[in-house]
Amino acid sequence: MRPTVVIASAVSLVVAMSACASTLWPTTKTEIKSYAPDVFACVQASATNLGYHSFLSDTLHRTYEGRRDSKQTSFVEFDQVGAADKLKIKVLAPPTGAVSTLDIQAETVSLHETKEGRIEEAEPASLRVNQDVQTIVKQCAPSTPATT
């Protein structure tokens, strides 16, 4: 195979992957007129009430990552053993602290059992995790419209 063909193939693969990555896991950003620690406490409580289990919760940097395993038992792929929805949430605040920014990324992964062990494969964010994002935004920023 000629080097130009390999380079052209690699470039088109990178472009295709970057196009998928932007829509695979949507991110919602919302400005909230509230104190960042209060917004972060609301985020933690809302995600827990929705069934997410925290595997990273940093109150200093106001970062939360939660996971909820799917109850689905049958899958299309023979090596798939499960699926999970994930939330990555960051509450950002300027030094003045008057307005916070809530940044939520919704993710879905499928779990596969391979010879090398269990791996996670990226899937488009499920409808349920996208609805959970909207629920968190409504609970923690009720008066502000979400911007995506």
C-alpha positions as CSV (number, residue, x, y, z in Angstrom):
1,M,0.0,0.0,0.0
2,R,1.3,3.4,-0.9
3,P,2.2,5.9,1.9
4,T,-0.3,8.5,0.5
5,V,-3.1,6.1,0.6
6,V,-2.3,5.2,4.2
7,I,-2.0,8.9,5.2
8,A,-5.3,9.7,3.4
9,S,-7.0,6.8,5.2
10,A,-5.7,7.9,8.6
11,V,-6.8,11.5,8.1
12,S,-10.3,10.4,7.0
13,L,-10.5,8.1,10.1
14,V,-9.5,10.9,12.4
15,V,-12.1,13.3,10.9
16,A,-14.8,10.7,11.1
17,M,-13.9,9.9,14.8
18,S,-13.9,13.6,15.7
19,A,-17.3,14.1,14.1
20,C,-18.7,11.1,16.0
21,A,-17.2,12.3,19.3
22,S,-19.0,15.6,19.2
23,T,-22.4,14.0,19.0
24,L,-21.7,10.7,20.8
25,W,-21.8,12.2,24.3
26,P,-23.6,15.5,24.4
27,T,-22.6,18.2,26.8
28,T,-25.1,20.6,28.4
29,K,-23.8,23.9,29.8
30,T,-26.1,26.1,31.9
31,E,-25.4,29.3,33.8
32,I,-26.9,29.5,37.2
33,K,-27.2,32.5,39.5
34,S,-26.3,30.6,42.6
35,Y,-23.3,29.9,44.8
36,A,-21.2,27.0,43.3
37,P,-21.0,24.8,46.5
38,D,-24.8,24.9,46.7
39,V,-25.2,24.0,43.1
40,F,-22.7,21.1,43.5
41,A,-24.6,19.8,46.6
42,C,-27.8,19.9,44.5
43,V,-26.0,18.0,41.7
44,Q,-24.8,15.3,44.0
45,A,-28.2,14.8,45.6
46,S,-30.1,14.8,42.3
47,A,-27.7,12.2,40.7
48,T,-28.0,10.0,43.7
49,N,-31.8,10.2,43.7
50,L,-31.7,9.2,40.0
51,G,-29.8,6.0,40.9
52,Y,-26.2,7.0,40.0
53,H,-23.4,5.8,42.2
54,S,-20.5,8.2,42.6
55,F,-17.0,7.0,41.6
56,L,-15.5,10.5,41.7
57,S,-16.8,13.3,43.9
58,D,-14.4,16.1,44.5
59,T,-16.0,19.0,46.5
60,L,-12.8,21.1,46.2
61,H,-12.9,21.2,42.4
62,R,-16.7,20.6,42.3
63,T,-16.4,17.6,40.0
64,Y,-18.8,14.6,40.1
65,E,-18.7,11.4,38.1
66,G,-21.5,8.9,38.6
67,R,-22.5,5.6,37.0
68,R,-25.8,3.7,36.8
69,D,-25.7,0.1,35.5
70,S,-28.4,-1.0,33.1
71,K,-30.9,-3.6,34.1
72,Q,-31.0,-5.0,30.6
73,T,-30.2,-8.7,30.4
74,S,-30.1,-9.5,26.7
75,F,-27.8,-7.9,24.1
76,V,-27.2,-8.0,20.4
77,E,-23.5,-8.6,20.6
78,F,-22.5,-12.0,21.9
79,D,-19.7,-10.8,24.1
80,Q,-21.7,-8.0,25.7
81,V,-22.4,-8.5,29.4
82,G,-23.9,-5.2,30.4
83,A,-24.3,-1.5,29.8
84,A,-24.1,1.6,31.9
85,D,-25.0,5.3,31.8
86,K,-22.5,7.8,33.1
87,L,-22.6,11.4,34.1
88,K,-19.6,13.7,34.2
89,I,-20.5,17.0,36.0
90,K,-18.4,20.0,36.7
91,V,-19.6,23.2,38.5
92,L,-17.5,26.1,37.5
93,A,-17.5,29.5,39.3
94,P,-15.6,32.7,38.7
95,P,-13.7,34.3,41.7
96,T,-16.6,36.6,42.4
97,G,-18.9,33.6,42.9
98,A,-22.1,35.3,41.7
99,V,-22.8,33.0,38.7
100,S,-21.9,29.3,38.4
101,T,-21.7,27.3,35.2
102,L,-23.1,23.7,35.3
103,D,-21.4,21.5,32.7
104,I,-22.9,18.0,32.3
105,Q,-21.8,15.3,29.9
106,A,-24.1,12.3,29.4
107,E,-22.4,9.1,28.4
108,T,-23.4,5.5,27.7
109,V,-21.0,2.5,27.5
110,S,-21.5,-1.2,26.7
111,L,-19.5,-3.7,28.8
112,H,-17.9,-6.6,26.9
113,E,-16.1,-9.7,28.2
114,T,-13.1,-10.5,26.0
115,K,-10.0,-12.7,26.3
116,E,-8.1,-9.6,27.6
117,G,-10.8,-9.0,30.3
118,R,-13.7,-6.7,30.6
119,I,-13.7,-3.6,28.4
120,E,-16.1,-0.6,28.0
121,E,-17.1,0.5,24.5
122,A,-18.5,3.9,23.8
123,E,-22.1,4.0,22.7
124,P,-24.4,7.0,21.8
125,A,-25.8,8.5,25.0
126,S,-29.1,6.8,25.8
127,L,-32.4,8.6,26.0
128,R,-32.6,7.9,29.7
129,V,-29.3,9.5,30.5
130,N,-30.2,12.6,28.4
131,Q,-33.4,12.8,30.3
132,D,-31.5,12.6,33.6
133,V,-29.3,15.5,32.5
134,Q,-32.5,17.6,31.9
135,T,-33.9,16.6,35.3
136,I,-30.7,17.7,37.1
137,V,-30.7,21.0,35.2
138,K,-34.4,21.6,36.2
139,Q,-33.7,20.7,39.8
140,C,-30.5,22.7,40.3
141,A,-31.2,25.6,37.9
142,P,-35.0,25.9,37.8
143,S,-35.2,29.4,36.5
144,T,-32.5,29.4,33.8
145,P,-32.9,27.8,30.3
146,A,-30.3,25.2,29.4
147,T,-27.9,25.9,26.6
148,T,-26.2,23.1,24.7
